[in-house]
Amino acid sequence: MTATEPTASSAQAGGGDDSIVRKLSTLDRYLAVWILIAMAVGLGLGRVVPGLNDALAKVEIGGISLPIALGLLIMMYPVLAKVRYDRLDAVTGDRKLMISSLVINWILGPAVMFALAWIFLPDLPEYRTGLIIVGLARCIAMVIIWNDLACGDREAAAVLVALNSVFQVLAFGLLGWFYLDLLPGWLGLGDGEHLDISTGEIALNVVIFLGVPLLAGFLTRRVGEKKMGRESYEQRFLPKIGPWALYGLLFTIVILFALQGKTITSQPLDVARIALPLLVYFAVMFFGTFLLGKGLGLAYDRTTTLAFTAAGNNFELAIAVAIATFGVTSGQALSGVVGPLIEVPVLIGLVYVALAWRKKFSTDAVTTAP
């Protein structure tokens, strides 16, 4: 969904994808171009400005980069202010959606990344471990905007990322022990690794990257509707704050790539080795989940939400864990950094794929609820 489009349903009623394209602002229409430029600017700054990445890396609290946190908060707030919180019960009552999301995110996703890491990187244990950590960190932040750009179900996205956040606090450490320590020993793959991260640190990550913007969005909706009325809130206020979601996205990309610009550009072959299993992972998770959602009879908007929440990962958590456990110059940390390098352009490409597939769904499809 675009920053200026009110809702997916209203877009469908307004004449389909051709109507959407005509309504796009310059920022929305050339989003892929702006993202590529932001990536290039970030890489360039990190490469040519002496000490920039070190200076940015020092601006953090509790292992959380404040510039990245600021960008993600700006990015997520407008989208979460658009969510109709009075409709969330319709999402939580959809058992197909909820159960599918849990199984895909917390059983299939980590298992797929574990398998791909060992298949593609059997001789590079540090990079392999880093990729497995990326697979364990399920997305609770940037997926909000990919879903919105693809006209997914905002309410479903809010519920599913909240569900992921709860499981992230409860299951991340346990799954890390299973996939990095226990399972390799069972399969005769050598000695395992141990993650040095506490439940409190994971909970802080969740609070910063989901709790703060979610609370802000909820309060804005409640107060805004009370003061202005729902119609005025949605037609006057939301279009004013909408573009800030994309401004925040571009800012985050610049900072993220500036932090590791020198590392990425100085090790191109290693980046390519790490990128290959990531590309396969994103393709398997997105297309497999999209086909599953359609097979379950979910409407386009919820199928799209399910697919993006399955394919996305919490790169900030993965990078923080890798650095805390193995060091900032480790191969594990490099794998975490390459994650968003590949994820950002791939998922923006999948936004366009999803919008093209939207035409194959019946415009009057209704999400099936038990």
ZIRASUL-V682001 format. One record per residue. RES is the residue in one letter. NEAR is the number of other C-alpha atoms within 8 Angstrom. Layout:
BEGIN
res near
RES NEAR
RES NEAR
END
This chain:
BEGIN
res near
M 12
T 10
A 12
T 10
E 11
P 10
T 8
A 12
S 6
S 8
A 14
Q 10
A 7
G 7
G 9
G 9
D 10
D 7
S 10
I 11
V 8
R 6
K 7
L 11
S 7
T 6
L 8
D 9
R 8
Y 8
L 8
A 9
V 7
W 10
I 11
L 9
I 8
A 12
M 11
A 9
V 10
G 16
L 15
G 10
L 11
G 16
R 11
V 6
V 7
P 6
G 6
L 11
N 11
D 8
A 8
L 10
A 9
K 7
V 9
E 9
I 7
G 5
G 7
I 10
S 12
L 9
P 10
I 10
A 11
L 9
G 12
L 14
L 12
I 13
M 16
M 15
Y 13
P 14
V 15
L 14
A 12
K 11
V 12
R 9
Y 7
D 5
R 8
L 11
D 7
A 8
V 11
T 9
G 8
D 11
R 9
K 8
L 11
M 10
I 8
S 8
S 12
L 10
V 9
I 11
N 13
W 9
I 9
L 9
G 13
P 12
A 8
V 9
M 12
F 12
A 8
L 12
A 14
W 9
I 7
F 9
L 13
P 9
D 4
L 7
P 8
E 9
Y 13
R 14
T 12
G 16
L 17
I 14
I 13
V 16
G 12
L 13
A 13
R 14
C 14
I 15
A 11
M 12
V 11
I 13
I 11
W 13
N 17
D 13
L 11
A 13
C 13
G 16
D 13
R 14
E 12
A 11
A 14
A 11
V 11
L 11
V 12
A 10
L 8
N 13
S 11
V 8
F 9
Q 11
V 11
L 9
A 8
F 11
G 11
L 8
L 9
G 13
W 12
F 9
Y 11
L 13
D 13
L 10
L 9
P 13
G 11
W 7
L 6
G 6
L 7
G 6
D 7
G 9
E 8
H 8
L 9
D 7
I 10
S 7
T 9
G 6
E 9
I 12
A 9
L 8
N 10
V 12
V 9
I 10
F 13
L 12
G 9
V 10
P 13
L 10
L 8
A 11
G 15
F 12
L 8
T 9
R 13
R 8
V 8
G 11
E 11
K 8
K 6
M 9
G 9
R 9
E 7
S 10
Y 13
E 11
Q 9
R 8
F 9
L 14
P 13
K 7
I 9
G 12
P 10
W 11
A 16
L 10
Y 10
G 14
L 12
L 11
F 10
T 13
I 12
V 14
I 11
L 10
F 13
A 16
L 13
Q 12
G 15
K 9
T 8
I 11
T 9
S 6
Q 8
P 8
L 6
D 7
V 11
A 8
R 10
I 13
A 11
L 9
P 11
L 12
L 10
V 9
Y 12
F 12
A 10
V 9
M 12
F 12
F 9
G 9
T 14
F 12
L 8
L 8
G 14
K 11
G 7
L 7
G 8
L 13
A 13
Y 11
D 10
R 14
T 14
T 15
T 13
L 14
A 14
F 12
T 15
A 15
A 11
G 13
N 10
N 13
F 13
E 7
L 10
A 14
I 12
A 10
V 12
A 15
I 13
A 11
T 9
F 9
G 9
V 8
T 7
S 10
G 9
Q 15
A 15
L 13
S 15
G 16
V 11
V 12
G 13
P 9
L 9
I 11
E 11
V 8
P 11
V 10
L 10
I 10
G 9
L 8
V 12
Y 9
V 8
A 10
L 11
A 7
W 8
R 8
K 8
K 5
F 9
S 6
T 5
D 4
A 8
V 6
T 8
T 8
A 8
P 5
END
